[in-house]
Amino acid sequence: MEDKNKIVKDETTETAEGIGQQILGELEIIGGILTGDPVTRSEGEFNVETGRIHHLASEDLHAADDANRSDD
């Protein structure tokens, strides 16, 4: 059986990773706009969307894990 602290730590880490990727993506978008580089801006948009998907997937997985634990 997993330790509750480890589960909370994993959830927090995954949430931080998704949010961190979104923040870096936003910074890339700003950098692309300021430098006039459409590739950098596009990379930023990609990273923002990837971060959102990562965050949503993490939430869904943890909700499913919580539901499975409550069924036991």
Backbone bond lengths (Angstrom), bond angles and torsions (degrees), N, CA, C in turn:
res aa  C-N    CA-C-N  psi(-1)  N-CA   C-N-CA  omega(-1)  CA-C   N-CA-C  phi
1 M - - - 1.449 - - 1.522 109.08 -
2 E 1.331 116.64 135.61 1.451 121.03 -177.89 1.520 111.32 -75.89
3 D 1.311 114.83 148.22 1.449 121.48 176.79 1.529 109.02 -74.19
4 K 1.327 117.62 135.84 1.467 121.86 -177.66 1.525 111.51 -59.97
5 N 1.340 117.77 -37.75 1.463 120.56 179.01 1.521 111.67 -63.01
6 K 1.332 117.30 -37.96 1.466 121.26 178.41 1.521 110.19 -65.72
7 I 1.313 117.63 -39.87 1.464 121.73 179.57 1.522 109.92 -63.54
8 V 1.330 117.11 -46.66 1.462 121.08 179.39 1.526 110.34 -63.04
9 K 1.336 116.65 -40.68 1.466 120.67 179.02 1.530 110.66 -62.99
10 D 1.329 117.66 -42.75 1.461 121.38 178.89 1.523 110.72 -63.19
11 E 1.331 117.13 -43.20 1.463 120.80 179.12 1.518 110.54 -62.54
12 T 1.323 116.67 -43.25 1.460 121.05 -179.59 1.518 110.93 -65.40
13 T 1.322 117.28 -41.70 1.462 121.57 179.85 1.522 110.80 -63.14
14 E 1.321 117.07 -45.82 1.464 119.91 -179.49 1.521 111.36 -65.95
15 T 1.315 117.37 -38.14 1.461 120.79 177.53 1.524 109.93 -64.11
16 A 1.326 116.67 -44.11 1.465 120.96 179.95 1.522 111.21 -63.85
17 E 1.327 117.26 -37.49 1.464 120.39 178.85 1.523 110.83 -63.20
18 G 1.325 117.00 -45.22 1.463 120.56 -179.90 1.511 111.84 -64.53
19 I 1.332 116.51 -44.36 1.464 120.67 179.73 1.522 110.16 -67.93
20 G 1.332 117.12 -39.21 1.465 120.96 178.29 1.521 111.89 -61.13
21 Q 1.317 116.00 -41.15 1.460 119.59 179.04 1.528 110.51 -66.06
22 Q 1.311 117.07 -36.66 1.466 120.54 177.38 1.526 110.66 -64.96
23 I 1.326 116.87 -43.06 1.467 120.56 179.95 1.521 110.94 -64.07
24 L 1.334 117.08 -45.57 1.466 119.66 178.32 1.522 111.07 -62.52
25 G 1.323 116.13 -37.85 1.459 119.58 177.11 1.519 111.80 -62.17
26 E 1.334 116.15 -42.09 1.463 119.86 178.02 1.527 110.98 -62.66
27 L 1.327 116.40 -39.64 1.460 119.69 177.42 1.528 111.46 -65.19
28 E 1.330 116.43 -38.04 1.474 119.59 176.97 1.527 110.58 -65.10
29 I 1.316 116.85 -39.07 1.465 119.82 177.64 1.524 109.68 -60.20
30 I 1.322 116.27 -47.40 1.469 120.37 179.51 1.527 110.32 -61.69
31 G 1.328 117.26 -44.14 1.463 120.65 178.48 1.517 111.82 -61.74
32 G 1.328 116.32 -40.60 1.460 119.83 178.05 1.518 112.47 -64.41
33 I 1.323 116.02 -37.46 1.467 120.19 178.35 1.527 110.20 -68.28
34 L 1.336 115.67 -45.74 1.467 119.46 -177.60 1.526 112.60 -65.45
35 T 1.324 117.05 -35.62 1.467 120.07 -178.31 1.527 112.40 -92.56
36 G 1.313 116.68 -9.03 1.458 119.93 -177.95 1.514 112.61 73.90
37 D 1.334 117.01 24.18 1.463 121.50 -178.12 1.531 109.70 -100.51
38 P 1.324 117.05 106.42 1.466 119.65 -177.21 1.539 112.91 -68.40
39 V 1.328 117.13 -26.10 1.468 119.87 179.39 1.530 109.89 -68.19
40 T 1.318 116.94 -45.34 1.464 120.85 178.92 1.519 110.14 -62.94
41 R 1.305 116.20 -41.70 1.469 119.85 178.91 1.526 110.40 -62.65
42 S 1.327 117.33 -42.72 1.465 121.32 178.92 1.526 111.45 -65.14
43 E 1.326 116.67 -39.35 1.466 119.72 176.18 1.522 110.46 -61.73
44 G 1.306 116.37 -39.76 1.457 120.50 177.99 1.518 111.59 -62.84
45 E 1.326 116.50 -44.34 1.464 120.20 178.27 1.527 110.60 -62.27
46 F 1.316 116.30 -40.14 1.464 120.86 177.36 1.526 110.87 -61.80
47 N 1.341 116.59 -45.70 1.459 120.30 -178.71 1.529 112.24 -66.45
48 V 1.317 117.30 -35.96 1.465 120.08 176.89 1.525 109.49 -62.39
49 E 1.312 116.50 -47.80 1.467 120.23 -178.50 1.531 111.32 -66.61
50 T 1.320 117.10 -39.80 1.459 120.73 177.72 1.520 110.72 -63.51
51 G 1.315 117.21 -40.52 1.463 121.32 177.50 1.514 112.02 -63.01
52 R 1.337 116.78 -40.15 1.469 120.73 177.55 1.524 110.70 -63.42
53 I 1.313 115.88 -45.37 1.470 120.11 -179.79 1.526 110.13 -63.80
54 H 1.319 116.97 -43.01 1.472 121.35 178.44 1.525 110.29 -59.29
55 H 1.315 116.46 -44.85 1.457 121.63 -178.92 1.534 110.99 -64.78
56 L 1.323 117.21 -45.81 1.466 120.75 179.77 1.526 111.52 -64.66
57 A 1.323 116.49 -42.21 1.470 119.95 179.04 1.523 110.47 -63.52
58 S 1.309 116.71 -40.23 1.458 121.22 178.62 1.527 110.61 -62.27
59 E 1.321 117.25 -44.24 1.467 120.86 178.38 1.523 111.03 -61.41
60 D 1.329 116.70 -44.24 1.463 120.37 -179.48 1.526 111.76 -64.13
61 L 1.332 116.06 -42.18 1.463 119.35 179.76 1.529 111.64 -64.11
62 H 1.308 116.13 -41.87 1.459 119.21 -179.45 1.528 111.44 -70.85
63 A 1.320 117.33 -33.56 1.464 119.80 175.76 1.524 110.28 -65.45
64 A 1.329 116.50 -39.43 1.469 120.63 178.08 1.533 110.61 -66.58
65 D 1.335 116.54 -40.58 1.470 120.34 177.08 1.532 110.76 -62.50
66 D 1.324 116.53 -43.00 1.462 120.05 178.89 1.514 111.58 -62.79
67 A 1.337 116.29 -40.49 1.470 120.34 178.86 1.520 110.53 -65.23
68 N 1.329 117.53 -39.92 1.467 121.33 178.64 1.526 111.12 -66.33
69 R 1.322 117.43 -38.30 1.457 120.37 179.30 1.530 111.44 -67.47
70 S 1.337 116.37 -36.38 1.459 118.68 -179.38 1.521 111.84 -73.07
71 D 1.339 117.24 -23.38 1.469 121.16 177.56 1.522 111.92 -74.09
72 D 1.347 116.06 -26.16 1.488 119.87 -176.89 1.483 112.99 -70.88
